[in-house]
Amino acid sequence: MIPTTVSKTRILIEHLDDAGDCCREAQETLEHARKFSPSIDVSELLDELKQLRHKITSLRASVHRNAYSTSAGKYNNTILPVSHTSGLIPLS
C-alpha cells in the first residue's frame, strides 16, 4: 500500500464503513421483503450481500492495519497529525 495522509486514510475507512452499512441495510430490506411476500426467493441475494459485507470489512481492516502499523519506515513521506501546543511559554 502506498503511504497516504492520515486524513485520506480516515476518509477511505469512512467510505468502507458506509459501504458495509449499505450492505447491512440492503440485507435488512430484503429480509423485510421476504416477510412481506414469502414467495419471493431472496436467499441467494442475502448470501451475496453477506459475502460482500464480509469482504468490505476485511478490506477496511487491511487498510486500517496498513495505515496505522508501527513498522519502521511506515510513515515516510506521510503527513501525521500534530498535537496542539498548550500556549504556555517555557521559562527556561
C-alpha positions as CSV (number, residue, x, y, z in Angstrom):
1,M,0.0,0.0,0.0
2,I,1.3,3.4,-0.9
3,P,1.7,5.7,2.1
4,T,-1.0,8.3,2.2
5,T,-2.1,11.0,4.5
6,V,-3.9,10.1,7.7
7,S,-6.9,12.2,6.7
8,K,-7.2,10.4,3.4
9,T,-7.0,7.1,5.2
10,R,-9.7,8.1,7.6
11,I,-11.9,9.2,4.7
12,L,-11.3,5.8,2.9
13,I,-12.2,3.9,6.1
14,E,-15.4,6.0,6.5
15,H,-16.3,5.2,2.9
16,L,-15.7,1.5,3.5
17,D,-17.8,1.8,6.7
18,D,-20.6,3.4,4.6
19,A,-20.4,0.6,2.0
20,G,-20.7,-2.0,4.8
21,D,-23.7,-0.2,6.2
22,C,-25.3,-0.2,2.8
23,C,-24.9,-3.9,2.6
24,R,-26.4,-4.3,6.1
25,E,-29.3,-2.1,5.2
26,A,-29.9,-4.0,1.9
27,Q,-29.9,-7.2,3.8
28,E,-32.5,-5.9,6.3
29,T,-34.6,-4.6,3.4
30,L,-34.6,-7.9,1.6
31,E,-35.5,-9.7,4.9
32,H,-38.5,-7.4,5.3
33,A,-39.5,-8.0,1.7
34,R,-39.3,-11.8,2.3
35,K,-41.5,-11.4,5.4
36,F,-44.0,-9.3,3.4
37,S,-44.0,-11.7,0.4
38,P,-42.7,-15.1,1.3
39,S,-43.0,-16.3,-2.3
40,I,-40.0,-14.1,-3.3
41,D,-36.8,-16.0,-3.0
42,V,-34.1,-13.6,-1.8
43,S,-31.8,-16.2,-0.1
44,E,-29.2,-16.0,-2.9
45,L,-29.1,-12.2,-2.7
46,L,-28.8,-12.3,1.0
47,D,-25.9,-14.7,0.8
48,E,-24.2,-12.5,-1.8
49,L,-24.7,-9.4,0.4
50,K,-23.3,-11.2,3.4
51,Q,-20.2,-12.2,1.5
52,L,-19.8,-8.7,0.1
53,R,-20.1,-7.2,3.6
54,H,-17.5,-9.6,4.9
55,K,-15.1,-8.6,2.0
56,I,-15.7,-4.9,2.7
57,T,-15.0,-5.5,6.4
58,S,-11.8,-7.4,5.6
59,L,-10.7,-4.6,3.3
60,R,-11.4,-2.0,5.9
61,A,-9.3,-3.9,8.4
62,S,-6.5,-4.3,6.0
63,V,-6.5,-0.6,5.2
64,H,-6.5,0.3,8.9
65,R,-3.8,-2.2,9.7
66,N,-1.5,-1.0,6.8
67,A,-2.1,2.7,7.5
68,Y,-1.6,2.6,11.3
69,S,1.0,-0.1,11.7
70,T,4.1,0.9,13.7
71,S,6.6,-0.8,11.4
72,A,9.9,1.1,10.7
73,G,9.7,3.5,7.8
74,K,5.9,3.2,7.5
75,Y,5.3,6.9,7.9
76,N,8.0,8.1,5.4
77,N,6.5,10.9,3.3
78,T,3.3,10.8,5.2
79,I,1.6,13.7,6.9
80,L,0.7,12.9,10.5
81,P,-1.5,14.9,12.8
82,V,0.4,17.2,15.2
83,S,-0.8,17.8,18.7
84,H,-1.5,21.5,19.5
85,T,0.7,23.2,22.0
86,S,-0.7,24.4,25.2
87,G,0.2,28.1,24.5
88,L,2.5,28.2,27.5
89,I,6.0,29.5,27.1
90,P,8.7,27.7,28.9
91,L,10.6,29.8,31.4
92,S,14.0,28.2,31.0
